[in-house]
Amino acid sequence: MITPFLTLYLAQDLNVVGDREIGLWAGLIFAANFLTSFIFQPIWGKVADKYGRKLMLLRSGFGMAIVIACMGFATHPWHLLVLRLLNGTISGFNPASISLVSSTTPKNRMGFSMGIMQSGQVAGTILGPLIGGMMADWFGFRPIFYITGALIFAASLLALFLVKENFNREEAKAMPQASVIAGLKELSHIPQLPALFAVTFLLQFAMISPMTLLPLYVQKLHGSAQDIALWSGFVIAVTGLSNMIASPLLGKLSDKVGANRILTYALIGTGLTLIPQAFVTSVWQLVIVRFMMGVFMGGLLPSVNALIRSFTPEGMESRAFGFNTSALALGNMLGAVIGGFLSGFIGIEGLFIASGILLLVNMIWVRLKLYKKKGLRHPVGG
């Protein structure tokens, strides 16, 4: 909800002057959340495996509600930067919720439940900026932080009273607990997991790297500066819309045919629909190709999450999902930085092609690892 007006908030409420200064602060503030999230997600995952996933979910939910509400009281840009760093430090609602759902869902329904989770997250990604932008026009910038904090607080209350978890804390405490680094080494020895983490990283990298240049690309295709913001928003939103629709459907299908198969076809489809975006000649062609890409993307993260749950040893699920969330945060952070740097050399067209090729190469790696030695060790849905 706060993304659409972050630069305006800096300029109008926090008195940052000059395009260069605004751009610098906006970049630092945007990346800060992903930096600390990348560092702390595995740590919270280790704590969740020891003390329970619901406790981590509530810690993250109530903590973020307070921190985001405090952003509305910021008077200097460094206040916002520190709060974003803190927000990334205490975040972890999504991996905790995925771990909690995966630990209570029957294996033959894992794909569908992961698809529903993905659909909900994408819906928030689409509707958040839209609603936040509209409400900023009605109420101003600062109240949006209070409203967002209140909504997260309400969601945390729902989790507190309605979500049940069967977790034996005494049994979990009795199990030997490796350090975060030792846990990463142990999980990395399972050949399938690094390949699955790479899917999450490359998907986010491929989505974020061309994002800042997309409005200019839309303007080039449109041939006019008129209604560029509207067209750019539509081009971005259509991918999320098709993703939201396809995720539960492909998740349900993966329960029948296997998450490994859905992941393979989704990687191929996403890679092959990224590359043509470099060669479209009209906005409508771009919209159609990105809609198709969103459909294939709908099969990626649910399949990845289901397979991570399948290959992860008992008692380490939250850590595995924590590392996967770190890969996601790293993809967001490096996608923005490296994408902006590479665009000066290869343009947005080159970014589309390079991202598509990376996903296709990743598909080969995933296939080799999923069927390593004795084949798929823990079949998911068949």
N, C-alpha and C positions, 0 to 999 in steps of 0.2 A: 504493500500500500504506500510505502514511503519512497519507492524508487523513482516515480515520475517527477517528483518535485525536489529531489535532493539538491541539485545545483541551484534551484531557485531559493530554497531554504538558506543555503550558504550566502547567496547574494543579498537577499532581502531581509533576513532575520538575524544572520550572524555577521553581517557587514564585511564580507569578503569582496574585495574590489579587484577588477581586472580579469579578463578571460583566462589568462595563464594561471593566476592564483586560484581561481575557481576550479579550473581543470585539474590542477595539482592536488588541491584538497579533496575534490570529489573522487579522484582516483585512489588516493590514500585511504579515504574513509570507506570506499566501496570494497577495497581489497582487504582492509583490516579484519573484517569479520571472517573471511575465508582463511586468513593466515592463522589466527588463533584456533579456529575450528579444526584446521588441518592438524595442528599440534595436539589438541586436547581430546579429540574424539576417541582415539584408542585408549586413553587413560580412563575416560568415563566408561568405555566399554568393559574394561577390566573390573572397574568398581561394580558395574551392573551384574557381571557374572558372579560376583561375590555377595552382593546385597539385594539383588533383584532388579528387574527391568522397570517395574512400575515406579519404584522409588526414584530412579534416574529420570524417568519421564516427568514426574512431578517436580523434581529439582530443576530440570531444564525449563519446564513450562512456567512455573511461578517466577523463576529467576529472570527469564526473558521478558515476562510481563512487566516486572519492575524496571528493568534496564531500559526497555523501549519507551516506557512512559517517561523516564528521566530524560530521554533525548529531547523531549518537548521543552525542557527547562534550560537547555544549552544556551550559552550566551557567546561562546567563542568556538571556532571550528575544532580546536584541540579537545574541547569537551566532548564533541560528537565523535572524534577519533578514538578517544579513550573508551567511551561507552560502546562503540562498535567492537573494539578489541575485547572488552569485557563480555559483550554479547556472544562473540564467537567462542570465548572461553567456557561459558556456562551452557552453550547450546548443546543440542543432542536429542531433541524431541523426536525427530524422524527416525534415527537409528534405534532408539529405545523402543519406539512404537512398532517398528518393523520386527525387531527381535522378540518383542512381547507377543505380537500376532503370530509370528512363525512358530513360536514355542507352544502355542495353544491350538494351532490349526492342524487338522488331520492331513497327512502327507498327500492324500489324493485330492485335496482341495487347496493345496499350497499355491499353485499358479493363479487360481482365481482370486484368492485373498490378497496376494501380492499385486495383482492387477487392479483391484479395488483401491489399495493403498496408493498406487501410482496415479490412478485416476484422480483421487482426492488431492494429491499434491499438485498435479498439473492444473486442476481447477483453481486452486489457490493462486498459482503462478499467473494464470490468465486473468482471473477476476480481481486479484489484489491491486495491480497497477491501474486497472480500469476504474475500480471503485475509489481507490486512493486519489487518483487524478480528479475525479468528479467532486469528491468531498473536499479536496483542497480548495476548489473554486468556491464552494459553499461556506466553509468554516474557517479557511486559512490553514497554514501549515502546522502550527504547533498542536492544535487539537487532534490532528490525525495520529500523532504519537500516543496521545492519551487513549484515543479510541482503539488503536491497535493493541496497546498494552491491556486494555480492558477485555478485548476479545480473546487474547491469549490466556488471560486469567480465567475467563469463563470456560474455555476449552480445557484448562487444567482442572477446574472444578468438576467438569464432566468426567474426566479421567479418574479423579479422586474417588468419586462416589459410584460410578457405573462400571469401571474396568476392574475385572477380577484377575488375579494372577495366582497360579499354583506354583509357589516357589519355596523350597525348603532351605531357609537361610543357614540353618545349622549344618546341613549336609554340604551346602556350597562352601561354607567357611572351612569345613574339614578337608575339602579337596585342595591339593597343592596348587598355589597360585603363582604362576610365573610372572616376571616383570613384563612391562610393555614390550621392551626390546626382545626379551626371550620369547614372549608370545608371538611377536611378528616373525621371528626366526622359525618357530614351530609351525606356524600357519604357512609360511613361505615354502616349507618342505613338502607341503601338499601341492603338487604341480598345477592342479586346476585353479587354485585360489588366486595366485598372481595374475593369471590370464583373465580371470573374471574381474579382478580389481582394475585391470587395464581397460576392460570394456567401459566401465564407469568413467574412468579418467578421460579416455579418448572421446566418448560421447559428449561429455561436458565441454571438452576442449573444442570439439567440432561445432558445438552449438554457440559457444561464447565468442570464439575468435573472430567471426565475421560480423558480430552483432552491432558493434559501434559504427561500422561502415555500411550497414544495411540501408539506412535512410538515404545515403548518397547514391547507393546502387539503385534503389527504387526511383529516385529522382532521375537518374540517367536513363532508366528504362521508360519512365513515364514521359520524359521529354519536357517536363514543366515543373515549376516549384509549387504549383497550386495543389493544395490538399495533400502535401507530402507526408505530414504527420499522420493523417488518417490512413493513407495507403500503407505507410510503414507499420503502423500498429496492426493493420489487417494482415499484412504479410507475416508478422511475428505471431499473431494470435491464431492464425489458421493452423499452424503446426501444433500448437498446444491443444486446439479443439479436436483435431483428428486423433492426437495422442490420447486424450482423455476418453474418447469414445472407444478406441481400439484396445486400450490396456486391459480392461476386465474381460473382453471377448477373447483376446489372444491368451490371457492368463488361464481362462477356462479351457481353451483348446490345448494349452500346454499340459493340463492335468490328464488329457486323453492321449496325446501323442508324444509327450515328453518335453520338458523345458529345454533340453539340449537342442532339440530340432528347431523349436521356435526361435531360440537364440541365434542359431546358424542362419536361418532365413531372414531374421530381422536385421542382423549385421549386414548381410548381402544387400538387402533392400535399402537400408539406410545409406550404405556406401554408394550404391548405384543411383540413388535419388539426390545425393549431395552433388555429385559431379555435374549433372546436367544444369544445375543452377548457374554454372559459369557460362553457359551458352544460350540462355533464354534471351528472347528479343522483346518481350513485353512483360508488363507487371502481371497480367493474367496467367501467362505461362509460369512465372515464378510462383504465383499463388497455388496453381495446380500441383506443381512439382513438390512444393513444401507441404501441401496437404498430404500427398502420398508418403512423403518422408515421415510425417507425424504418425501415420498408420504403422509403418514399420518400427518406428521408435517405441510405439506402444508395447512391443514385445520384448524390448531390450531389458530395462531395469527390473520388471517383474520376474523375468527368466533368470537374470543374474542373481537376484535376491533368493529365489527358490533354490538355485544351484549352490549358492554359498551356504545356505542352511543345510543342504544335503551333504556337502563335503566337509563341513566343519565338525570337529570332535565335540562331543557333549560337554557342556560347561564352558565353551569358548565362543558361543554364538554371538554374544553382544560385542566381544572384542573383534570378531570377524566383520560384523556390520559397522563397527566403529572405524576399522581400517578402510572399509569400502566408502564410508562417508568422507574420510580424509582424502581418498582418491578423487571423490567428487569435488571437494573444496579445492584441491590442487588443480583440477581441470578448469574450474571456474577462474582461479587466480592466474594461472599460466596462460589460459586461453585469452584473457583480456590483455595481458602484457605481451606475450609472444605474437598473438594475432595482430596487435597494433604495430609491432615492429616489422613483422614479415610483410604486412600489407604495403609498406613503402617499397618493397622489392618485387612482389608478385601480384599485388592487387587483391581485391576481394575474390576475383575469379580464381586466382591461384590458391587462395585459402580453401575454397570449395573443393577444388580438385585434390589438393593435398590431404584434406580431412577425409574425403571419400576413400582415397587410397589407403590411408592409415587404418580405417575401419575394416576394409577388405583384408588387409594383412593381419589385423587382429583376429578376424574370423578364422583364418588358417591356423593361427597360433592356438586359439580356443579349441578348435576341432582336434588338433593334435594332442592337446593336454587333456581334454575331456575323455578321450579314448586311449589314454596312455596305458601301456602294459595290459592290464586285465580288463580294460574298457571302463565304462561308466560305473563307478564303484557303488554309488547310491542312486539308482534311477529315481527320477522325479516324475511321477505321473505316467510311467511306462517306459 
